[in-house]
Amino acid sequence: MGIFGIFGRVIVDGTSMQPTYNPLDWLLVHYGFFGKKYLFLRLGDVVVIERERQPGIFYIKRITEIALDSAGQESYYVRSDNESGTDSRTWGYLSKDEIIGNVITRIKKS
């Protein structure tokens, strides 16, 4: 880990982020400075999610709303770029703990 954080890649599986990302695209992901606790997230960011209710299953979604929950913690509403994708319209808001990384760019197009 360097001073710029932890980076890795993910491969897109599915069509929920089309037309932005397609199946088999490789994405560069920033996992935060010293871990996901230190991710800086903004509206419009594309993020990698691991929902508490579905451990081991990862999603790529776009942050469309940021709100404060009853404890004063940020919670995130995420959407698929493809209207037929599953997202916060079904799940509701996500906690920051469920967002594990921020997509930086596509590094290989399918």
URKA-V50303 format. One record per backbone hydrogen bond with DSSP energy under -1.0 kcal/mol. CO is the residue of the C=O (numbers start at 0). NH is the residue of the N-H. E is the energy in kcal/mol with one decimal. If there is no record, write none. Layout:
co=[CO CO]
nh=[NH NH]
e=[E E]
//
This chain:
co=[1 4 5 7 9 11 14 15 16 21 24 25 25 26 27 28 29 31 34 35 41 44 45 46 47 47 48 50 53 58 60 61 62 64 66 68 72 74 75 76 76 77 78 81 86 86 87 93 94 95 97 100 101 104 107]
nh=[4 1 30 28 26 23 17 81 20 24 11 106 107 9 103 7 101 5 37 38 44 62 102 60 99 100 58 53 56 48 46 78 43 76 74 71 68 66 93 63 64 87 61 84 89 90 91 75 97 98 49 47 29 27 25]
e=[-1.6 -1.1 -3.4 -3.2 -3.0 -3.3 -1.7 -2.7 -2.0 -2.1 -2.8 -2.7 -1.4 -2.0 -3.3 -2.1 -2.7 -2.0 -2.0 -1.9 -1.9 -3.0 -3.0 -2.2 -2.3 -1.3 -2.3 -1.4 -1.8 -3.0 -3.3 -2.7 -3.0 -2.6 -3.2 -2.1 -3.3 -2.6 -3.1 -3.1 -1.5 -2.3 -2.8 -2.5 -2.3 -2.3 -1.6 -2.9 -1.5 -1.5 -2.6 -2.6 -3.0 -3.1 -2.9]
//
